[in-house]
Amino acid sequence: MQNNANEMAVFNTAIYVRLSKEDIVAAQSGRESNSITNQKQLILDFLKDKPEFNIVSIRIDDGYTGTNFDRPAFQRMLNDIKAGRINCVVVKDLSRFGREYINSGKYIHRLFPVLGVRLIAINDNIDTITRDESSEFSITLKNLMNDNYSRDISVKVRSQLQVKRKHGDFICPFAPYGYQKCEGNHNRIEPDPYAATVVQDIFNWKIQGMTNNGIAIRLAESGILAPLEYKRHKGEPLFSGFKMKERCEWTAQAVARILTQRKLLRQALQGHTRSHEGSQSGHGHRHCGGQGLRRRPNYKIKKSIPTEENEWVVIHDAHEPVVTKRTFYLAQKALLIDTRAAPRATTVYPLSGLLECGECGNAVTRSTINNGYKLYSYFRCSVRTKEDRCELKQVPEAQVEAAVLQLLQEHISAVVELDRCLSEIQQVPYQKINVAKCEQRREKLAAEIARYRDLKASLYEDMKEGLISKTDFCDIRGQYDARIADALIAQEQIDRELSIYLSGEQSPNNWMKTFTEHRGLKSLTRAVVLECIEKVVIHKDEKLEIIFEHSEDYARLVSSLQEYAARGILEEAM
């Protein structure tokens, strides 16, 4: 009679089904489909002629990985179990329950038996009500296999995404602000006519000297929608781990994110991405849609970490640029050197962040005082301000500005004259001379690389013989590697120069346009200063030294022309 009673016992049953993005990939490769519909139908067919199972709920986790149990439907089912509403769980197989070995075992072998919960995995032929040593071993083995499957599929998915990145495919679900997905190919992006114009304005205003907050205020006053609001306006789906406001406004932080978005250049900058509840998000700019330059250490760890820059995948000419390289560079320079502005200030001083003390090397700051009649502005060393120990005295603002303007005008005139001289030289013999010099520089670098590689090889033998310690070995090897890396980068630069010289398509002296375009300069502006000046050094005798942009290019070109003149080459070429 006791046996009959057990056979007629009614189990309050929960049907649990789960589908992850990995399962979708597996289905696309021709393997068994684990679709939600297929799972539900299989379980319902299994239970339809078994009256002892009272179906209380059907819990569905669609788009959630099995490598953790932080799934909403699973947690609701678990709450029902703890409340006593459920005492039986039916799944298609153990992989639908979970693919993480340790936690799967915790639920199946410890928690469920204590709570009196029956687990049925149909395809695995597992029913814990008939538990014995053989079934225990079978469950353990299945969980280990499912865990290993997750590891394997994770590697395959990552590999597939990496291949797409290297082909320049855009694999993020959302295009960054300023772009939109191409109509016929969602792996490509193109400038959004409206947003691209806004992005260009932001970059231009920044170069002109506006603060990030000033740009945000101007955008808001113009009625331009913030990136998130613009996406909402277009009807795009949004996923974020952050709490979102009912209406998002422009902020200084939002402006800064756009200004640092490298995808606005004509390149695809891609890294490892992290999926959030089945959808990918961008590199900290979740609503801008940038490719994520973050990765997860492995398939079990959900917290993402920054990807090392040497692991980034950079594909040039991957899409149409929104801003030019020059514009992007100047904006980054402005972001780097901009000093703190007053809370209500919307612009920065033209020389902000560029002034340096020639006595101690610290920053020179600008101060303004009111003597009762008018405002008086001057510069002084920041160290002198704090500790009163630097010898640099106060220098009037007007005096500095006049000197900087004069020196800049003189340098522009020199570059204009240099450009005129080059235009009179026959290009063919001049190019031959430069090709020869480039090849000489490249051969010298190749010899340097070979020498450091030989030193690295002998270094290991020195450590084995006890001539140097392991610590010294690592330090010296690091120094050799750094020098080799620098030489390789220099070689790449020379290769680019050679390509330019040999193709005749572009002059390597295009940097000169930075200065020649400003001939006839009458006053200092933030844009001109950013373009032309790298640093202004103020000495205690009130003398100024200016380090101009492209100073190395200028010096190399002047030296070459002087050498050619000494050898009589210029006369032959003209």
C-alpha positions in Angstrom: 0.0 0.0 0.0 2.9 2.3 0.8 4.3 1.8 -2.7 1.0 2.6 -4.3 0.8 5.8 -2.3 4.2 6.9 -3.5 3.3 6.2 -7.1 0.2 8.3 -6.9 1.9 11.3 -5.2 1.4 14.6 -7.1 4.3 16.8 -7.9 3.9 20.5 -8.2 6.1 21.0 -11.3 8.0 23.9 -12.8 9.1 23.6 -16.4 12.4 25.4 -17.0 13.7 26.3 -20.4 16.8 28.4 -21.3 18.4 29.7 -24.5 21.7 31.5 -24.7 23.5 33.3 -27.6 26.0 30.4 -27.7 23.1 28.1 -28.4 22.1 30.2 -31.4 25.7 30.0 -32.7 25.5 26.2 -32.3 22.2 26.1 -34.2 23.7 28.2 -37.1 26.5 25.7 -37.4 24.1 22.9 -38.1 23.9 21.3 -34.6 20.7 20.6 -32.6 18.4 23.5 -32.1 17.6 24.3 -28.4 15.0 26.9 -29.3 12.5 27.9 -26.5 9.7 26.4 -28.6 11.4 23.1 -29.1 12.3 22.8 -25.4 8.8 23.6 -24.2 7.2 21.2 -26.7 9.5 18.3 -25.7 8.8 18.7 -22.0 5.0 19.1 -22.5 5.0 15.9 -24.6 6.9 14.1 -21.9 4.4 15.1 -19.2 1.1 15.0 -21.1 0.3 11.3 -20.1 1.7 11.6 -16.6 -1.1 12.8 -14.2 1.1 12.9 -11.2 2.8 16.1 -12.5 0.8 19.3 -11.8 2.3 22.0 -13.9 2.5 25.1 -11.7 4.7 27.4 -13.8 6.8 27.6 -17.0 10.0 29.6 -16.4 11.9 30.9 -19.4 15.3 32.5 -19.6 15.8 33.7 -23.2 19.3 35.0 -24.0 21.0 34.1 -20.7 24.2 32.1 -20.4 24.3 28.8 -18.4 27.7 29.5 -16.9 26.0 31.3 -13.9 22.7 31.2 -12.1 22.0 34.9 -11.9 19.0 34.5 -14.3 15.7 36.2 -13.5 13.4 33.2 -14.4 15.7 30.7 -12.5 15.7 32.9 -9.5 11.9 33.2 -9.5 11.7 29.4 -9.7 14.1 29.1 -6.8 11.9 31.4 -4.7 8.9 29.2 -5.5 10.9 26.2 -4.4 11.9 27.8 -1.1 8.3 28.9 -0.5 7.1 25.3 -0.9 5.1 26.0 -4.1 7.3 23.8 -6.2 8.8 20.3 -5.5 9.7 19.2 -9.0 11.7 20.7 -11.8 11.7 19.4 -15.4 14.3 20.4 -18.0 15.1 19.2 -21.5 18.7 18.2 -20.3 21.1 19.2 -17.7 22.8 21.8 -20.0 19.5 23.8 -19.9 19.6 23.8 -16.1 23.2 25.1 -16.1 26.7 24.7 -17.6 28.8 25.6 -14.5 30.0 22.4 -12.8 30.4 23.6 -9.2 27.1 25.5 -8.8 25.1 23.0 -10.7 26.4 20.3 -8.3 25.5 22.5 -5.4 21.8 22.8 -6.5 21.4 19.2 -7.6 23.3 17.3 -4.9 22.8 19.6 -1.9 20.0 22.1 -2.1 17.3 20.1 -3.9 17.6 16.9 -1.8 17.4 19.0 1.4 14.2 20.8 0.1 12.8 17.5 -1.3 12.8 18.7 -4.9 12.7 16.2 -7.7 14.8 17.0 -10.9 14.1 15.4 -14.2 16.4 15.9 -17.2 14.6 14.2 -20.1 17.2 13.7 -22.8 19.9 12.7 -20.2 17.5 10.1 -18.7 18.0 11.5 -15.2 15.4 11.4 -12.5 16.6 12.2 -9.0 13.7 10.3 -7.4 15.5 7.1 -8.5 18.8 8.4 -7.3 21.6 5.8 -6.8 25.4 5.7 -7.2 25.2 5.2 -10.9 22.9 8.2 -11.4 25.0 10.3 -9.1 28.1 9.6 -11.2 26.1 10.2 -14.4 25.0 13.7 -13.2 28.5 14.6 -12.2 29.9 13.5 -15.5 27.2 15.4 -17.5 27.9 18.6 -15.5 31.6 18.3 -16.3 30.9 17.8 -20.0 28.5 20.8 -20.0 31.1 23.0 -18.3 33.7 21.9 -20.9 31.3 22.6 -23.7 30.8 26.2 -22.4 34.6 26.7 -22.4 34.8 25.3 -26.0 31.9 27.3 -27.4 33.3 30.5 -25.7 36.6 30.0 -27.5 34.9 29.5 -30.8 32.6 32.5 -30.4 35.6 34.7 -29.4 37.6 33.4 -32.4 34.7 34.1 -34.8 34.3 37.7 -33.4 38.1 38.3 -33.7 38.0 37.2 -37.4 35.2 39.7 -38.0 37.1 42.5 -36.2 40.2 41.9 -38.4 38.0 42.1 -41.5 36.8 45.5 -40.3 33.2 44.3 -39.5 31.3 46.3 -37.0 30.1 43.7 -34.5 28.5 46.0 -31.9 24.7 46.1 -31.9 24.6 49.9 -31.8 26.4 52.4 -34.0 28.3 55.2 -32.1 26.8 58.6 -32.0 27.6 60.2 -35.3 27.0 57.0 -37.3 24.3 54.7 -38.3 24.2 51.1 -39.5 24.2 50.6 -43.2 20.9 49.7 -44.6 21.9 46.5 -46.4 24.8 45.5 -44.1 24.6 45.8 -40.4 28.3 45.0 -40.1 29.1 48.3 -41.7 28.5 51.8 -40.4 28.1 55.2 -42.2 27.8 58.8 -41.0 24.4 59.8 -39.8 23.6 63.0 -41.6 22.2 64.7 -38.5 24.4 63.4 -35.8 27.6 63.7 -37.9 27.1 67.4 -38.2 26.6 67.7 -34.5 29.9 65.8 -33.9 31.8 68.0 -36.3 30.5 71.1 -34.5 31.6 69.7 -31.1 35.1 69.1 -32.4 35.3 72.6 -34.0 34.1 74.3 -30.9 36.6 72.5 -28.8 39.5 73.5 -31.1 38.2 77.1 -31.0 38.7 77.1 -27.2 35.3 76.2 -25.8 35.1 74.1 -22.6 33.3 70.8 -22.5 30.7 72.4 -20.3 30.4 75.4 -22.6 29.8 73.0 -25.5 27.1 71.2 -23.6 25.3 74.4 -22.7 25.5 75.6 -26.4 24.0 72.2 -27.6 21.2 72.3 -25.1 20.4 75.9 -25.9 20.3 75.0 -29.6 17.7 72.3 -28.9 19.9 69.5 -30.0 19.0 66.1 -28.5 21.6 64.3 -26.3 22.9 61.0 -27.7 20.5 58.8 -25.7 17.5 61.0 -26.4 18.4 61.0 -30.1 18.5 57.1 -30.1 15.1 57.1 -28.3 13.8 59.6 -30.9 14.9 57.2 -33.7 13.2 54.3 -32.0 16.4 52.3 -31.4 16.4 49.6 -28.6 18.5 50.5 -25.6 20.3 48.2 -23.1 22.3 49.5 -20.2 23.4 48.4 -16.8 23.2 51.9 -15.6 20.1 53.7 -14.2 18.7 55.9 -17.0 16.9 59.2 -16.5 13.5 59.9 -18.0 15.2 62.5 -20.1 18.9 62.8 -20.7 20.6 66.1 -21.2 23.9 67.2 -22.6 26.8 67.1 -20.0 30.5 67.9 -20.1 31.1 64.1 -19.7 28.9 63.3 -22.7 30.9 65.8 -24.8 34.2 64.3 -23.6 33.1 60.8 -24.6 32.3 62.0 -28.1 35.6 63.9 -28.4 37.6 60.7 -27.5 35.6 58.4 -29.7 38.3 57.1 -32.1 35.7 55.5 -34.4 35.0 58.9 -35.7 38.2 58.6 -37.6 38.4 56.5 -40.8 39.2 53.4 -38.9 37.6 50.6 -36.9 39.0 50.5 -33.5 37.9 47.2 -31.9 38.6 45.2 -28.9 36.9 42.6 -26.7 33.3 43.2 -25.8 31.2 42.1 -22.9 27.7 40.9 -23.4 25.0 42.2 -21.0 22.0 40.0 -20.7 22.6 38.7 -24.2 23.5 41.9 -25.9 26.8 43.6 -26.5 27.7 47.0 -25.2 30.4 49.5 -26.1 33.6 50.5 -24.4 32.1 52.4 -21.5 30.0 54.5 -24.0 27.0 52.2 -23.8 24.7 54.7 -25.4 27.2 55.9 -28.0 27.6 52.3 -29.3 31.4 52.3 -29.5 33.2 49.0 -29.8 34.2 47.8 -26.4 37.9 47.9 -25.6 37.2 45.6 -22.6 37.2 41.8 -22.2 36.3 39.1 -19.7 39.2 37.1 -18.3 37.3 33.9 -19.1 33.8 32.6 -19.8 32.9 32.2 -16.1 33.8 35.8 -15.0 31.2 38.3 -15.9 33.1 41.5 -14.9 35.0 43.0 -17.8 38.5 44.5 -17.6 40.3 46.9 -20.0 42.0 45.3 -22.9 45.7 46.2 -23.3 46.2 48.7 -26.1 48.6 46.3 -27.9 45.7 43.8 -28.2 43.4 46.3 -29.9 42.4 45.6 -33.5 42.8 48.7 -35.7 41.5 48.5 -39.2 42.2 51.6 -41.3 39.8 52.9 -43.9 37.1 50.8 -42.5 34.4 53.4 -42.9 33.9 57.0 -43.9 35.3 59.4 -41.3 33.2 62.0 -39.6 36.2 64.2 -38.7 39.7 64.4 -40.1 42.8 63.0 -38.4 44.1 66.6 -37.9 40.8 67.7 -36.3 40.8 64.7 -34.0 44.4 65.2 -33.0 43.9 68.9 -32.2 40.8 68.0 -30.1 42.8 65.4 -28.1 45.6 67.9 -27.6 43.0 70.4 -26.3 41.6 67.9 -23.9 45.0 67.0 -22.6 46.3 70.5 -22.0 43.1 72.4 -21.0 43.4 73.8 -17.5 40.6 74.2 -15.1 38.2 77.0 -16.0 35.9 79.0 -13.8 32.5 77.3 -13.2 30.7 79.7 -15.5 33.4 80.1 -18.1 32.6 78.7 -21.6 36.0 79.2 -23.1 39.7 78.8 -22.2 42.6 81.2 -22.5 44.4 80.7 -25.9 47.7 79.7 -24.2 46.1 77.6 -21.5 48.2 74.5 -20.7 51.1 75.4 -22.9 53.1 77.7 -20.6 56.1 76.2 -18.8 58.6 77.7 -16.4 62.1 77.7 -17.8 63.7 77.6 -14.3 62.0 74.7 -12.7 60.0 73.1 -15.5 56.6 73.5 -13.7 53.5 75.0 -15.2 53.1 78.7 -15.4 49.7 80.0 -14.3 47.7 83.0 -15.2 46.3 85.3 -12.5 44.1 88.4 -12.7 43.8 91.1 -10.1 41.8 94.4 -9.9 43.9 97.3 -8.8 40.9 99.5 -8.4 41.0 101.0 -11.9 41.3 98.1 -14.3 42.0 94.4 -14.4 45.7 93.4 -14.6 46.6 89.9 -15.8 50.1 88.3 -15.4 51.9 85.0 -15.4 53.8 83.4 -12.6 55.3 80.0 -11.8 53.0 77.7 -10.0 55.8 76.6 -7.6 56.5 80.3 -6.8 52.8 80.7 -6.1 52.7 77.8 -3.7 56.2 77.8 -2.1 57.8 81.1 -3.1 61.0 79.4 -4.2 61.2 79.7 -8.0 63.2 82.5 -9.4 60.8 83.3 -12.2 59.2 86.7 -11.6 55.7 87.8 -12.6 55.5 88.5 -16.4 52.6 90.7 -17.8 50.1 88.9 -19.9 50.3 91.4 -22.7 54.1 91.1 -22.9 53.9 87.3 -23.2 51.1 87.4 -25.9 53.0 90.0 -28.0 56.2 87.9 -27.8 54.5 84.7 -28.7 52.7 86.3 -31.6 55.9 87.8 -33.0 57.9 84.5 -32.7 55.0 82.6 -34.3 54.8 85.1 -37.2 58.5 84.8 -37.8 58.3 81.0 -37.8 55.4 81.0 -40.2 57.4 83.3 -42.5 60.4 80.9 -42.3 58.2 77.9 -43.2 56.6 79.9 -46.1 60.1 80.6 -47.5 61.0 77.0 -47.0 57.9 75.9 -48.9 58.8 78.4 -51.7 62.3 77.0 -52.0 61.0 73.4 -52.2 58.5 74.4 -54.9 61.3 75.6 -57.1 63.3 72.4 -56.8 62.8 69.8 -59.5 61.0 66.9 -57.7 62.7 63.9 -59.4 66.3 64.5 -58.3 65.0 65.7 -54.9 63.0 62.6 -54.4 66.0 60.4 -55.4 68.1 62.1 -52.7 65.4 61.6 -50.1 64.9 57.9 -51.0 68.6 57.3 -50.6 68.6 59.0 -47.2 65.6 57.0 -46.1 67.2 53.7 -47.2 70.3 54.6 -45.2 68.3 55.3 -42.1 66.4 52.1 -42.5 69.6 50.1 -42.9 71.0 51.7 -39.7 67.8 50.7 -37.8 67.9 47.1 -39.2 71.5 46.8 -37.9 70.4 48.2 -34.5 67.5 45.7 -34.3 69.8 42.8 -35.2 72.3 43.9 -32.6 69.8 44.0 -29.8 68.3 40.6 -30.8 71.8 39.1 -30.6 72.3 40.7 -27.2 68.9 39.2 -26.1 70.0 35.8 -27.2 73.3 36.0 -25.3 71.6 37.4 -22.3 69.9 34.0 -21.6 73.2 32.2 -21.7 74.6 34.7 -19.2 71.8 34.0 -16.8 72.2 30.2 -17.2 75.9 30.5 -16.4 75.2 32.6 -13.3 76.8 35.8 -14.7 73.6 37.8 -14.1 70.6 37.2 -11.8 67.1 36.4 -13.0 65.9 39.9 -11.9 68.7 41.5 -13.9 67.9 39.3 -16.8 64.3 40.4 -16.8 65.2 44.1 -16.5 67.8 44.1 -19.2 65.6 42.0 -21.5 62.8 44.5 -21.1 65.2 47.3 -22.0 66.3 45.4 -25.2 62.7 44.7 -26.1 61.8 48.4 -25.7 64.6 49.5 -28.0 63.7 46.9 -30.6 60.1 48.1 -30.5 61.1 51.7 -30.9 63.4 50.8 -33.8 60.6 48.8 -35.5 58.2 51.8 -35.1 60.8 54.0 -36.7 61.2 51.6 -39.5 57.5 51.7 -40.2 57.6 55.4 -40.3 60.5 55.3 -42.8 58.6 52.8 -44.9 55.7 55.2 -45.0 58.0 58.0 -46.1 59.5 55.8 -48.8 56.1 54.9 -50.1 55.2 58.5 -50.3 58.4 59.5 -52.1 58.2 56.6 -54.6 54.5 57.0 -55.3 54.7 60.7 -55.9 51.1 61.0 -54.7 51.7 63.0 -51.6 54.5 65.2 -50.2 55.9 64.1 -46.8 56.1 67.8 -46.1 52.3 68.3 -45.8 52.9 69.4 -42.2 54.0 72.8 -43.7 50.4 73.6 -44.5 49.8 73.9 -40.8 51.9 77.0 -40.8 51.5 78.3 -44.4 47.7 78.5 -44.0 48.2 81.1 -41.3 50.4 83.5 -43.2 49.4 87.1 -42.4 48.4 86.1 -38.8 47.4 89.2 -36.8 46.3 87.8 -33.5 46.4 84.7 -31.3 43.5 82.3 -31.2 43.1 79.0 -29.5 42.8 77.1 -32.8 46.1 78.6 -34.2 47.9 78.0 -31.0 46.8 74.4 -30.9 47.9 73.9 -34.5 51.2 75.6 -34.4 52.6 75.5 -30.8 53.7 72.6 -28.7 55.0 74.5 -25.7 56.0 78.0 -24.6 58.8 78.3 -22.1 59.2 81.5 -20.0 62.7 82.2 -18.5 63.6 84.4 -15.6 65.1 87.1 -17.8 61.6 87.3 -19.5 62.9 85.6 -22.6 60.5 83.2 -24.3 61.3 80.0 -26.1 58.7 78.3 -28.3 58.7 74.7 -29.2 56.6 74.6 -32.4 54.6 71.6 -33.7 56.6 69.5 -36.3 59.9 71.0 -35.0 61.7 67.8 -35.8 60.4 67.8 -39.3 61.4 71.4 -39.7 64.9 70.9 -38.4 65.4 67.8 -40.6 64.2 69.6 -43.7 66.4 72.6 -43.1 69.4 70.4 -42.4 68.8 68.5 -45.7 68.5 71.6 -47.7 71.7 73.0 -46.2 73.5 69.8 -47.0 72.2 69.8 -50.6 73.3 73.5 -51.0 76.7 72.7 -49.7 77.0 69.8 -52.3 75.7 72.0 -55.1 72.7 69.7 -55.6 70.1 72.5 -55.3 71.6 74.5 -58.2 71.5 71.3 -60.4 67.9 70.6 -59.5 66.6 74.2 -60.0 
